[in-house]
Amino acid sequence: MRIAVVHGFGAPGGEDEAVLDQVAALTRAGHEVRLVSVNGRGRGPLAALRAFGPDVVHVHNVYPAFGRAWVTEWTGPVVATLRHAPHRGSRFAALQFPWAARGGPRQDPLLRRADRLVVLSEASRDACARAGLPRERLDVVPDFVPTVAEPDAAGAAEAAGAGDAWVCVEPLAPGRGALDLLRRWPAGERLDMVGAGPLEGWCRATAPASVRLCGAVGRGELRRALPGYRGIALPGRGARGAVPLVYAEALAAGLPVLAFEGAGASAVPRAVRSEGTGTVTTLDAHLPDALDVAAKIFPTLREHCRAVYAKRYGEAVWTERTECLYASLVA
């Protein structure tokens, strides 16, 4: 199958990495894939699409690179991935969903034109349906992450040294939950905080001595380190309907998740409960008790987390779902 993937790089979170992973997966599956992309604003992708002649076009982030008007001129099958469910308080979601304040989805060319709309979770599907998108056009296909390779001897020794520590992977930015977590983190518990952002100074001033601020860490380095931690704490308050890629990365590493629910929480607590991949608490709860419970349960969940990853977030299952979706449109 000939597949064109349209994406404007510079998207928030791990979206750029997810798109590149998906292009590589489809190529490995034997498809002819063309990535039509641009960094920043560019001309519409119609010329490149017409030159390639794909069987299906899959659109990811097009703001601000391409805009949306071009899609009305394309006559072939179109799939669009919606990573940010529409809700109040998210600036980027408002940019991805300009129709939210202007009469509903029928005002958006891409959402009106797309044959199928991919969302990353059931929570996202519910939010989009409430916003007016037809549920029958919404397909839940979570992002995948590549399989975590078994660590070599040096990597295993390095991971073993972090065995009594927790890890949190979160931007140090307003509204994301990292600072709130550090304000409540018990002084006797080791935590590696992975992430960077404008609140780094506040985080350093707030964190107890048992917390190590690691800054931004490359994806490969992070993936090698994750298996050696006791568990991962995800206080994220990002896109409400989305499960962040780091959740799937943790499961691939066999790392159970301590999720936090409350105002503005992401879809992680719902996923943890439905998939049995950890425990859920709130930032207002007594955190030492929550950590004690997690420390007792998490060693028994590692193999289960890997199994959930393989069943729901692995490359093979993503490729099969996506091929079935494309085939239904091409047929």
Order of alpha helices (4+ residues) and beta strands (2+ residues): beta-alpha-beta-alpha-beta-beta-alpha-alpha-beta-alpha-beta-alpha-beta-alpha-beta-alpha-beta-alpha-beta-alpha-beta-alpha-beta-alpha-alpha-alpha
